[in-house]
Amino acid sequence: MMRDEARLEQMRSTLAVDGYHLSVEEGDSGFDVRITADPESCADCLVPKKVMVSMLEPILGVPAEDIRLAYPSDAL
């Protein structure tokens, strides 16, 4: 697995403008990706998960099924 740190940082910066925070943890079977939001952020303003995963695929260098994505609106 080869992740593109520069593009990952670019995505983090883009999300941060709208008050979102991206964390990525590499596990044995792919990546756990969590997006959290500041209290004043719009919880429903993110693109659909499927779209976000398709954006993350080339950045993380893994197929969609190896990316587990959690959004602020997901129950913990």
Order of alpha helices (4+ residues) and beta strands (2+ residues): alpha-beta-beta-alpha-beta
